Amino acid sequence: MAITNKGKAWELRNSIWVLWAIFSFGFLNYVSFFYASYRVKQRKWFIAGIIYSIIFIMTMVVTEIFPEEHWVYNLTMVAFLLGWIFSVFHVFKIRPEYLLRLEARIASGQKEKDIQSLKEQINREYSGAEPFLRSNNDSKTTTIQPKHEEEIDIININTATEEEIARVPGIGALFAKKVVDARYKENGFTSFDHFTEVLSIKPHLVEKMKPYLAFPEKTKSNAPERAEGRIVDF
């Protein structure tokens, strides 16, 4: 009878870890418990893995220290075998709980949350070196911008270079060329309204550009006044 809603086939695929305890004859039985603890984040199974690994280490140490003491060797090996047998029963006992916890963890999307959390952590650590980190969440792509953005000065639209204009939010390199061409044809822009009207700028871009553009009033050329008066003939 299946323990979870995913069926026996899924349960068997996710129970291969018990083989470390069964076929290792006690030499690697602790691996099963470390693996189970890691997959479903259970501290109690991690502690069990430590206990079984200590039994293995102590067996190796004692047999090296007392190679001539047969009674010590025999007692140690008996304890080792009993530990192995107990670990086999232990993995089968925790297996149902492990499968139920794994099913619940997958259903809650915990794995995706862990990956997203890791990406955010990496972005915080390397935000100064990498400009973008992309994360796929619900089939959408999110672009994370660096924390510190370049400060942009207010420019005089009638005297600024094409490169300076391109740095203004909402303009860019391609549109900056169009701005320079229009400025030449219009002999300079007299106001912000004049600028937006000539270039047919969309309303949502107007708000982005406005804080960074200055439009000094166009000074009128002072032509010499025509002298008027009577002409006196001598």
Number of C-alpha atoms within 10 A of each C-alpha: 5 12 13 17 10 12 11 13 10 14 20 12 9 15 18 10 19 22 15 20 25 18 13 13 16 23 19 19 27 26 21 24 29 21 17 25 19 12 14 20 15 15 14 11 22 19 15 18 22 15 14 23 18 13 19 20 12 14 19 14 11 15 17 11 11 12 10 10 11 11 10 15 18 12 11 18 16 13 15 21 14 13 18 25 16 14 24 21 12 15 23 14 11 14 18 16 14 21 21 16 17 20 17 14 15 12 10 11 10 14 13 13 12 11 13 15 12 12 15 17 12 13 20 12 11 14 18 11 9 12 13 14 17 14 16 12 11 6 7 9 11 12 12 14 14 16 10 8 7 7 7 11 12 16 17 15 24 19 13 14 14 19 12 18 25 18 17 21 16 16 19 15 14 10 15 20 17 13 20 19 13 16 18 11 10 13 11 17 21 16 16 17 11 14 19 17 11 14 13 10 14 10 9 9 13 17 12 14 18 15 13 17 19 14 18 13 9 12 7 6 6 6 6 6 6 6 5 6 6 5 6 5 4 3
